[in-house]
C-alpha cells in the first residue's frame, strides 16, 4: 500500500509538471510560422492550374502554397481580387547600364519591377563583357572540389540578373572592328575568353551577327566560340544575322543559327524572333515549321519575343551597309565625305530604307536634339532633302536610335502562340518596351485581342523561361522555391508608355516580392533592393579553381 501511494504521488507530480510546462509554453510568445502570407489571391503557380488560395514565405523561400495558410505571419498581404504569380523572367534586356549605375535608384530598375519583372538577362546581342564578374559587379567563388560558382553583388540591385558573354565584345578585344577573319592564334584567344567567362558564371555566348563588327565573322568562327561555351554547359543566344532581307535573308539566318547549334552541340536561343520588313511579312509560319522540324530531329531550340510592332536599333545599323562600317564610326564618317563612295552607297541606303517600310516608318528616339521625336520623312521634308541625305546628315552629327515600325500583327501572333517562345522586352531606353513590354502583352494580347489566355501569358513569362534556362528555384510558386512573387490587378495592369512618351511606368502591379522582400507594395516602390546575380553553374570539373579569387557568401 505504501508503495502504491508513492507511485500515485509520483504520477501526480509528473502530470503537474507536464501541465505547468504546457502552460508556460502556451504563455510564451510564439514565432509566426511565416514572415509573409499572401492571402486570398487567384494563384497562377506557373505551369499548373490556377486556384484561389495563399502563399506563405519565410526568409527568401516559399514554405506553403495552397488553399489556406495557417500559423500566422509577421505580415499578411490581402490579395483578394488580384492575380498572384511567380515574378516574371525577361531573357533579353539591355538593362546592363542601369544595373551597373552608381545611382542606387537606377539600380532598382523600377521600370521592370513595376511590370512584375524580378529576373532579367543582360549581355545580349553580343554585347556582354568577357569579364562577367565585372558585369555582375560581384566577387566570384569557385569551390575547390566541385568547381561550382557562387556570387553576391557588391552593389545593391532591385532585380535578379544573369549575363551572357558577348561575341562582339570578345571580337573587339582581340581583333578590333576590322572586317577580317581571325588568325589561328586570335581564334584561340577568343575561345579562351569565352571559356573563362563561362567559369565566371556566364549563361552562354550571345551574338548579334546583324551588327558590325560581328557581321564580319563567318559561321565557322562563331561555331568555335560556341563550342567553348558548350563545353561548360552554356547556351547559344543569337540576334540573327538577318531578320529581314538585308544579306542572307531570314530563312537562311535561321538555318545558320541551327547549324551553329548542331556543330557546337549547344542549345540555341533565338532572340526577339520576328519577320522584320515588308519583304518577309507573312513568313512566320515557314520559320516556325523550320524550327519545329529541327526540334523533332532532337535539337534544342527556343526563342523569345517582345510584343511590339516596332523594333529599336541604331540608325547606322538600320540603314548603312556593313562594308561602310568596316573600321568603326570614324572610318564610316570618312566614307561619307568621299563622293565616289557615297555614290555607290546611296542606292544601298535607299534599299535598306525601303525594306523597313520607308522614311515614315523610322521614328528618331535619340541623337541630335532637333531630330528626336520626328520621323525621318518629316526631317527630310523640313530640310528639303531626300531621306537618304537626311539620314546621313543626322549620322554626321552623332549616332541616333530609331523605332522602326516593321512587323505585322499576324506574324507577331503566330510566333507568340508557340510553346517554345517566351516573353521578353529587348528593353532599350527610348522605346516603350523598356517600361511596358510585359504589361502590354497582357493588356493587348490577353485582355483586348484575346490572342492568348492569362495562364499561357503567365506560363510564358515565368515557368517556361525558367525551364529553358535552367533557373533553379525560379519561375514557379512551389514549396522551396525562391520567393519571387507578384500580384497584379487584372483590370488595371497595363502600360502607360508609348512611342511619344516612352518613360512612363506601368500601372496595376500591386505587389512584388524579390527573394522574399517587398519591393512594390500597394502599387508603389518601397526602395528595397533585394536582387541577386544568378551565375550559371558550369559543368562540374570543367573549371579549375582559381586561388586568386576571394570567397563570396552564397545565395
C-alpha positions as CSV (number, residue, x, y, z in Angstrom):
1,X,0.0,0.0,0.0
2,X,2.8,2.4,0.9
3,X,4.5,1.6,-2.5
4,X,1.2,2.2,-4.3
5,X,0.8,5.6,-2.6
6,X,4.3,6.6,-3.5
7,X,3.6,5.6,-7.1
8,X,0.4,7.6,-7.3
9,X,2.1,10.6,-5.8
10,X,4.9,10.3,-8.4
11,X,2.4,10.1,-11.3
12,X,0.6,13.1,-10.0
13,X,3.8,15.1,-9.7
14,X,4.7,14.2,-13.3
15,X,1.3,15.2,-14.5
16,X,1.5,18.5,-12.7
17,X,5.0,19.2,-14.1
18,X,3.7,18.5,-17.7
19,X,0.7,20.7,-17.2
20,X,2.9,23.5,-15.9
21,X,5.3,23.1,-18.8
22,X,2.4,23.2,-21.3
23,X,1.0,26.3,-19.7
24,X,4.4,28.0,-19.8
25,X,4.9,27.1,-23.5
26,X,1.4,28.4,-24.3
27,X,2.1,31.6,-22.4
28,X,5.4,32.2,-24.1
29,X,5.4,34.3,-27.3
30,X,5.4,32.2,-30.4
31,X,7.4,33.0,-33.6
32,X,5.0,33.1,-36.6
33,X,5.3,30.2,-38.9
34,X,5.9,32.6,-41.8
35,X,7.3,36.1,-42.4
36,X,4.7,36.9,-45.0
37,X,1.4,35.4,-46.1
38,X,-0.2,36.5,-49.3
39,X,-3.8,35.8,-48.7
40,X,-6.8,35.0,-50.9
41,X,-5.5,35.8,-54.4
42,X,-6.1,33.9,-57.6
43,X,-2.8,31.9,-57.8
44,X,-1.2,31.0,-61.1
45,X,1.7,28.8,-59.9
46,X,3.5,28.6,-63.3
47,X,2.8,25.5,-65.5
48,X,-0.1,24.5,-63.2
49,X,-3.8,25.1,-62.9
50,X,-4.8,28.3,-61.1
51,X,-6.6,28.3,-57.8
52,X,-7.7,30.7,-55.1
53,X,-5.5,30.5,-52.0
54,X,-2.5,31.6,-50.1
55,X,1.3,31.7,-50.4
56,X,3.4,31.7,-47.2
57,X,7.1,32.8,-47.2
58,X,9.9,32.6,-44.7
59,X,13.1,34.5,-45.3
60,X,13.7,34.1,-49.1
61,X,11.8,30.9,-49.7
62,X,8.2,29.8,-50.2
63,X,7.1,27.5,-47.4
64,X,3.4,26.9,-48.3
65,X,1.3,27.1,-51.5
66,X,-2.4,26.0,-51.1
67,X,-5.9,26.9,-50.1
68,X,-5.3,28.3,-46.6
69,X,-2.0,29.1,-44.8
70,X,-2.2,28.7,-41.0
71,X,0.2,29.5,-38.2
72,X,0.2,33.3,-38.6
73,X,2.8,35.7,-40.1
74,X,4.6,38.9,-39.3
75,X,2.9,40.4,-42.4
76,X,-0.3,39.5,-44.1
77,X,-0.9,40.8,-47.6
78,X,-4.6,40.8,-48.8
79,X,-4.5,39.7,-52.4
80,X,-8.3,39.4,-52.8
81,X,-9.2,40.2,-56.5
82,X,-5.6,40.1,-57.6
83,X,-3.7,37.6,-59.8
84,X,-0.8,36.1,-57.9
85,X,2.1,34.7,-60.0
86,X,5.8,34.0,-60.0
87,X,8.0,37.0,-60.7
88,X,8.3,37.5,-64.5
89,X,11.6,36.5,-66.2
90,X,12.9,38.6,-69.0
91,X,15.5,36.7,-71.0
92,X,16.6,39.6,-73.3
93,X,17.2,43.1,-71.9
94,X,19.6,45.9,-72.2
95,X,19.5,46.8,-68.5
96,X,23.3,46.5,-68.2
97,X,23.7,50.2,-67.7
98,X,21.0,50.5,-65.0
99,X,22.4,47.6,-63.1
100,X,25.9,49.0,-63.2
101,X,24.9,52.5,-62.3
102,X,26.4,54.4,-59.4
103,X,22.9,55.7,-58.7
104,X,21.1,53.3,-56.2
105,X,17.7,54.5,-57.6
106,X,18.7,53.4,-61.1
107,X,19.9,50.0,-59.8
108,X,16.4,49.3,-58.5
109,X,15.3,49.1,-62.2
110,X,11.8,50.3,-61.4
111,X,10.5,50.1,-65.0
112,X,10.9,46.3,-64.6
113,X,9.7,45.9,-61.1
114,X,6.5,47.9,-61.9
115,X,5.7,45.3,-64.5
116,X,6.5,42.4,-62.2
117,X,9.9,41.5,-63.7
118,X,12.1,40.1,-61.0
119,X,14.8,38.4,-63.1
120,X,16.4,39.7,-66.3
121,X,19.3,38.7,-68.6
122,X,22.0,41.1,-69.8
123,X,25.0,40.9,-72.0
124,X,22.8,40.1,-75.0
125,X,23.2,40.8,-78.8
126,X,26.9,40.1,-78.4
127,X,27.5,43.0,-76.0
128,X,28.4,41.1,-72.9
129,X,31.6,41.9,-71.1
130,X,34.1,38.9,-71.2
131,X,34.9,39.7,-67.6
132,X,31.5,38.5,-66.4
133,X,32.4,39.1,-62.8
134,X,32.7,42.8,-63.6
135,X,29.3,42.7,-65.4
136,X,27.8,41.1,-62.3
137,X,29.6,43.5,-60.0
138,X,30.3,40.6,-57.8
139,X,33.1,38.5,-56.3
140,X,33.1,35.0,-57.7
141,X,33.9,32.0,-55.5
142,X,34.9,28.7,-57.0
143,X,34.5,25.7,-54.8
144,X,37.9,23.9,-54.8
145,X,36.2,20.5,-55.0
146,X,33.1,20.9,-57.1
147,X,34.2,23.8,-59.2
148,X,30.8,25.4,-58.5
149,X,30.4,29.2,-58.9
150,X,28.6,31.4,-56.4
151,X,28.3,35.1,-56.1
152,X,27.0,38.1,-54.3
153,X,26.7,41.6,-55.6
154,X,28.8,44.4,-54.2
155,X,26.1,46.8,-55.4
156,X,22.5,46.5,-54.2
157,X,20.2,45.9,-57.2
158,X,16.4,45.7,-57.4
159,X,16.2,42.5,-59.6
160,X,17.9,39.2,-60.1
161,X,20.1,39.1,-63.2
162,X,22.2,36.7,-65.2
163,X,24.7,37.6,-68.0
164,X,26.0,36.3,-71.3
165,X,29.5,36.7,-72.6
166,X,29.2,38.7,-75.8
167,X,30.8,37.7,-79.1
168,X,31.0,41.3,-80.2
169,X,33.0,42.3,-77.1
170,X,35.2,39.3,-77.4
171,X,35.9,40.0,-81.0
172,X,36.6,43.7,-80.4
173,X,39.0,42.9,-77.6
174,X,41.1,40.5,-79.8
175,X,40.6,41.8,-83.4
176,X,39.1,45.3,-83.1
177,X,36.5,46.5,-85.6
178,X,38.1,45.3,-88.8
179,X,36.4,43.2,-91.5
180,X,38.7,40.2,-91.5
181,X,38.9,36.7,-90.2
182,X,40.9,35.9,-87.1
183,X,44.3,34.2,-87.2
184,X,44.5,30.8,-85.6
185,X,46.1,32.4,-82.5
186,X,43.4,35.1,-82.3
187,X,40.7,32.4,-82.6
188,X,42.2,30.6,-79.7
189,X,42.4,33.8,-77.7
190,X,38.7,34.4,-78.3
191,X,37.7,30.9,-77.3
192,X,39.8,31.2,-74.1
193,X,37.9,34.4,-73.2
194,X,34.6,32.7,-73.7
195,X,35.7,29.7,-71.6
196,X,36.9,32.0,-68.8
197,X,33.7,33.9,-68.8
198,X,31.7,30.6,-68.5
199,X,33.8,29.8,-65.4
200,X,32.8,33.1,-64.0
201,X,29.1,32.2,-64.3
202,X,28.1,33.3,-67.8
203,X,24.8,31.8,-69.2
204,X,26.5,31.2,-72.5
205,X,27.6,33.0,-75.6
206,X,25.4,35.8,-77.1
207,X,25.9,37.1,-80.7
208,X,24.5,40.0,-82.7
209,X,25.6,38.8,-86.1
210,X,23.4,41.6,-87.7
211,X,25.8,44.2,-86.2
212,X,29.3,45.2,-87.3
213,X,31.9,44.1,-86.4
214,X,30.1,40.8,-85.5
215,X,28.6,40.7,-89.0
216,X,32.2,40.3,-90.4
217,X,32.5,36.8,-88.8
218,X,31.9,33.7,-90.8
219,X,29.9,30.9,-89.3
220,X,32.9,28.7,-88.5
221,X,34.4,31.4,-86.3
222,X,31.1,31.5,-84.3
223,X,31.0,27.7,-84.1
224,X,34.4,27.6,-82.5
225,X,33.4,30.1,-79.7
226,X,30.0,28.4,-79.3
227,X,31.9,25.1,-78.6
228,X,33.8,26.8,-75.9
229,X,30.6,27.8,-74.2
230,X,29.0,24.4,-74.8
231,X,31.9,22.7,-73.0
232,X,30.9,24.5,-69.8
233,X,27.2,23.9,-70.2
234,X,26.2,27.2,-71.9
235,X,23.6,28.3,-74.3
236,X,24.0,30.0,-77.7
237,X,21.8,33.1,-77.8
238,X,21.6,34.9,-81.1
239,X,20.3,38.1,-82.7
240,X,20.2,36.5,-86.1
241,X,22.5,37.7,-88.9
242,X,19.4,38.7,-90.8
243,X,15.8,39.1,-89.6
244,X,14.8,40.5,-92.9
245,X,16.3,40.6,-96.4
246,X,19.5,42.5,-95.8
247,X,22.1,39.8,-96.6
248,X,21.3,36.1,-96.4
249,X,17.6,36.5,-95.6
250,X,15.5,35.4,-92.6
251,X,15.2,31.8,-93.6
252,X,18.9,31.3,-94.2
253,X,19.7,33.2,-91.0
254,X,17.6,30.7,-89.0
255,X,19.3,27.9,-90.9
256,X,22.7,29.3,-89.9
257,X,21.7,29.5,-86.2
258,X,20.5,25.9,-86.3
259,X,23.7,24.8,-88.0
260,X,25.9,26.6,-85.3
261,X,23.9,24.8,-82.6
262,X,24.3,21.4,-84.2
263,X,28.1,21.9,-85.0
264,X,28.8,23.2,-81.4
265,X,26.4,20.8,-79.7
266,X,24.8,23.7,-77.8
267,X,21.1,24.7,-77.2
268,X,20.1,27.6,-79.5
269,X,18.0,30.5,-78.3
270,X,16.8,32.9,-81.0
271,X,16.5,36.5,-79.6
272,X,13.4,38.6,-80.2
273,X,12.1,36.3,-83.0
274,X,10.4,38.3,-85.8
275,X,9.9,38.8,-89.5
276,X,11.3,42.3,-90.0
277,X,10.4,44.3,-93.0
278,X,8.0,44.3,-96.0
279,X,10.0,41.6,-97.8
280,X,9.4,38.9,-95.1
281,X,6.0,39.8,-93.8
282,X,4.0,36.6,-93.7
283,X,7.0,34.3,-93.3
284,X,6.3,33.4,-89.7
285,X,4.6,30.0,-90.5
286,X,7.5,28.9,-92.6
287,X,10.1,29.9,-89.9
288,X,8.0,28.1,-87.3
289,X,8.0,25.0,-89.4
290,X,11.7,25.1,-89.9
291,X,12.4,25.4,-86.2
292,X,9.9,22.7,-85.2
293,X,11.4,20.3,-87.7
294,X,14.8,20.8,-86.0
295,X,13.2,20.2,-82.6
296,X,11.6,17.0,-83.9
297,X,15.1,15.9,-85.1
298,X,16.3,16.3,-81.5
299,X,17.8,19.8,-81.5
300,X,17.1,22.1,-78.5
301,X,15.8,25.4,-80.0
302,X,13.7,28.1,-78.4
303,X,13.1,31.9,-78.7
304,X,11.8,35.0,-77.0
305,X,9.6,37.8,-78.4
306,X,8.6,41.3,-77.4
307,X,5.0,42.3,-78.2
308,X,5.6,45.4,-80.2
309,X,5.4,46.1,-84.0
310,X,8.4,48.4,-83.9
311,X,11.9,47.3,-83.3
312,X,14.6,49.7,-81.9
313,X,18.1,50.0,-83.2
314,X,20.8,52.4,-84.3
315,X,20.2,54.5,-87.4
316,X,23.5,53.2,-88.8
317,X,22.5,49.6,-88.2
318,X,19.2,50.1,-89.9
319,X,20.4,51.9,-93.0
320,X,24.2,51.9,-93.5
321,X,25.8,49.0,-95.4
322,X,28.1,46.9,-93.2
323,X,31.0,47.5,-95.6
324,X,30.8,51.2,-94.8
325,X,31.2,50.3,-91.1
326,X,34.5,48.4,-91.5
327,X,36.9,50.1,-89.0
328,X,34.2,51.7,-86.9
329,X,32.4,55.1,-86.8
330,X,35.5,57.2,-87.7
331,X,36.0,55.1,-90.8
332,X,32.3,55.4,-91.7
333,X,32.4,59.2,-91.4
334,X,35.3,59.4,-93.7
335,X,33.4,57.4,-96.3
336,X,30.5,59.8,-96.0
337,X,32.9,62.5,-97.1
338,X,34.1,60.6,-100.2
339,X,31.9,61.4,-103.2
340,X,32.5,58.2,-105.3
341,X,31.9,56.0,-102.2
342,X,28.7,57.9,-101.4
343,X,27.5,57.5,-105.0
344,X,27.9,53.7,-104.6
345,X,26.4,53.7,-101.1
346,X,23.2,55.8,-101.7
347,X,21.3,53.1,-103.6
348,X,22.1,50.6,-100.8
349,X,20.9,53.0,-98.1
350,X,17.7,53.7,-100.1
351,X,17.1,49.9,-100.4
352,X,17.5,49.4,-96.7
353,X,15.1,52.2,-96.1
354,X,12.6,50.6,-98.5
355,X,12.8,47.2,-96.8
356,X,12.0,48.8,-93.4
357,X,8.8,50.4,-94.8
358,X,10.1,53.8,-95.9
359,X,11.1,57.0,-94.2
360,X,7.7,57.4,-92.5
361,X,8.3,54.2,-90.6
362,X,11.5,55.4,-88.8
363,X,11.0,57.4,-85.7
364,X,14.1,59.1,-84.2
365,X,14.2,58.4,-80.5
366,X,17.7,59.7,-79.6
367,X,20.5,61.6,-81.3
368,X,20.6,65.2,-82.4
369,X,18.1,67.1,-80.3
370,X,16.3,68.7,-83.2
371,X,15.7,65.2,-84.7
372,X,14.2,63.5,-81.7
373,X,10.5,62.6,-81.8
374,X,10.3,63.0,-85.6
375,X,10.1,60.6,-88.4
376,X,12.9,60.5,-90.9
377,X,10.3,61.6,-93.5
378,X,9.4,64.7,-91.5
379,X,13.0,65.6,-91.1
380,X,13.7,65.2,-94.8
381,X,10.7,67.4,-95.6
382,X,11.9,70.1,-93.1
383,X,15.4,70.2,-94.6
384,X,14.2,70.0,-98.2
385,X,16.3,66.9,-99.0
386,X,15.6,63.2,-99.7
387,X,15.5,60.8,-96.7
388,X,18.9,59.3,-97.5
389,X,20.6,62.8,-97.3
390,X,18.6,63.5,-94.1
391,X,19.9,60.2,-92.5
392,X,23.5,61.0,-93.5
393,X,23.2,64.5,-92.0
394,X,22.0,63.1,-88.7
395,X,24.7,60.5,-88.5
396,X,27.4,63.1,-89.3
397,X,26.3,64.9,-86.1
398,X,26.0,61.8,-83.9
399,X,24.7,58.2,-83.8
400,X,20.9,58.1,-83.4
401,X,18.4,55.4,-82.5
402,X,15.2,54.7,-84.3
403,X,11.9,53.0,-83.5
404,X,11.4,51.1,-86.8
405,X,7.8,50.0,-87.5
406,X,8.5,46.9,-89.5
407,X,6.4,43.9,-88.3
408,X,2.8,42.8,-88.9
409,X,0.4,41.6,-86.4
410,X,-0.2,38.2,-88.0
411,X,3.4,37.3,-87.7
412,X,3.6,38.6,-84.1
413,X,0.6,36.4,-83.1
414,X,1.9,33.3,-84.9
415,X,5.2,33.4,-83.0
416,X,3.5,34.3,-79.7
417,X,1.4,31.2,-79.6
418,X,4.3,28.7,-80.0
419,X,5.1,26.9,-76.7
420,X,8.9,27.4,-77.3
421,X,8.5,31.2,-77.4
422,X,8.7,33.1,-74.1
423,X,8.1,36.8,-73.2
424,X,10.9,39.3,-73.4
425,X,11.3,43.1,-73.7
426,X,14.6,43.7,-75.6
427,X,14.4,46.7,-73.2
428,X,16.2,49.8,-74.6
429,X,15.7,53.3,-73.4
430,X,13.7,55.5,-75.8
431,X,11.4,52.7,-76.8
432,X,8.3,52.0,-74.7
433,X,9.3,48.4,-74.4
434,X,11.7,49.2,-71.6
435,X,8.8,50.4,-69.4
436,X,5.9,48.4,-70.7
437,X,6.5,45.1,-72.6
438,X,5.0,42.6,-70.1
439,X,2.2,45.0,-69.3
440,X,1.4,45.5,-73.0
441,X,1.5,41.8,-73.8
442,X,-1.1,41.2,-71.1
443,X,-3.3,44.3,-71.9
444,X,-3.2,43.9,-75.6
445,X,-2.9,40.2,-76.4
446,X,-4.7,38.7,-73.3
447,X,-7.3,41.3,-72.5
448,X,-8.1,43.2,-75.7
449,X,-7.3,40.9,-78.6
450,X,-7.8,37.6,-76.9
451,X,-4.8,36.1,-78.7
452,X,-3.8,34.1,-75.7
453,X,-5.1,33.1,-72.3
454,X,-4.0,34.6,-69.0
455,X,-2.5,31.2,-68.0
456,X,-0.5,31.0,-71.2
457,X,0.8,34.5,-70.7
458,X,1.9,33.8,-67.2
459,X,3.5,30.4,-68.1
460,X,5.4,32.0,-71.0
461,X,6.7,34.8,-68.7
462,X,7.7,32.5,-65.8
463,X,8.0,28.8,-65.7
464,X,8.7,28.2,-69.4
465,X,11.6,30.7,-69.3
466,X,13.0,29.2,-66.0
467,X,12.9,25.7,-67.6
468,X,14.6,26.8,-70.8
469,X,17.5,28.5,-69.0
470,X,17.7,26.1,-66.0
471,X,17.0,28.8,-63.4
472,X,16.7,26.5,-60.4
473,X,14.1,27.7,-57.8
474,X,12.7,30.4,-60.1
475,X,9.6,30.7,-62.2
476,X,7.2,28.7,-60.1
477,X,5.3,29.1,-56.9
478,X,6.1,25.9,-55.0
479,X,7.5,25.0,-51.7
480,X,11.2,25.5,-51.5
481,X,11.3,28.0,-54.4
482,X,12.8,31.4,-54.1
483,X,10.1,33.9,-53.1
484,X,9.9,36.0,-56.3
485,X,6.2,36.7,-56.2
486,X,3.9,39.3,-57.9
487,X,0.3,40.3,-57.6
488,X,-1.5,42.5,-60.1
489,X,-4.9,43.8,-60.7
490,X,-6.3,42.1,-63.8
491,X,-8.5,45.1,-64.5
492,X,-5.8,47.8,-64.5
493,X,-2.5,46.1,-65.3
494,X,-1.4,48.0,-68.5
495,X,1.4,50.1,-69.9
496,X,1.4,53.8,-69.9
497,X,4.5,54.2,-72.0
498,X,4.0,54.7,-75.7
499,X,6.2,56.0,-78.6
500,X,5.5,59.6,-77.8
501,X,6.1,59.1,-74.0
502,X,8.3,56.1,-73.6
503,X,9.4,56.7,-70.0
504,X,6.1,56.2,-68.1
505,X,5.8,53.4,-65.5
506,X,3.1,50.7,-66.0
507,X,0.0,50.6,-63.8
508,X,-1.8,47.8,-61.9
509,X,1.2,45.9,-60.4
510,X,0.2,45.9,-56.7
511,X,2.9,43.8,-55.1
512,X,6.3,42.5,-56.0
513,X,8.5,40.4,-53.8
514,X,12.1,39.7,-54.7
515,X,13.8,36.9,-52.8
516,X,11.1,37.3,-50.1
517,X,11.5,41.1,-49.7
518,X,8.7,43.5,-50.6
519,X,9.9,45.7,-53.5
520,X,6.5,47.0,-54.6
521,X,3.6,47.4,-52.1
522,X,0.2,48.8,-52.8
523,X,1.4,49.7,-56.3
524,X,4.3,51.9,-55.1
525,X,8.1,51.2,-54.8
526,X,9.4,50.5,-51.3
527,X,13.0,51.3,-52.2
528,X,14.1,47.8,-51.2
529,X,16.9,46.3,-53.3
530,X,16.8,42.6,-52.9
531,X,18.0,41.3,-56.3
532,X,20.9,38.9,-56.8
533,X,23.3,37.9,-59.5
534,X,22.5,34.5,-60.8
535,X,25.7,32.9,-62.2
536,X,25.2,29.7,-64.1
537,X,27.0,26.7,-62.6
538,X,29.4,25.3,-65.2
539,X,29.6,21.6,-65.8
540,X,31.3,20.0,-62.8
541,X,35.0,19.6,-63.3
542,X,35.3,21.9,-66.4
543,X,36.6,24.9,-64.4
544,X,39.8,24.7,-62.4
545,X,39.7,26.5,-59.0
546,X,41.4,29.9,-59.0
547,X,43.3,30.6,-55.8
548,X,43.4,34.3,-56.5
549,X,39.6,34.7,-56.3
550,X,38.3,35.6,-52.8
551,X,35.4,33.5,-51.4
552,X,32.0,35.0,-51.5
553,X,28.9,34.3,-49.4
554,X,26.5,32.1,-51.3
555,X,23.0,33.0,-52.4
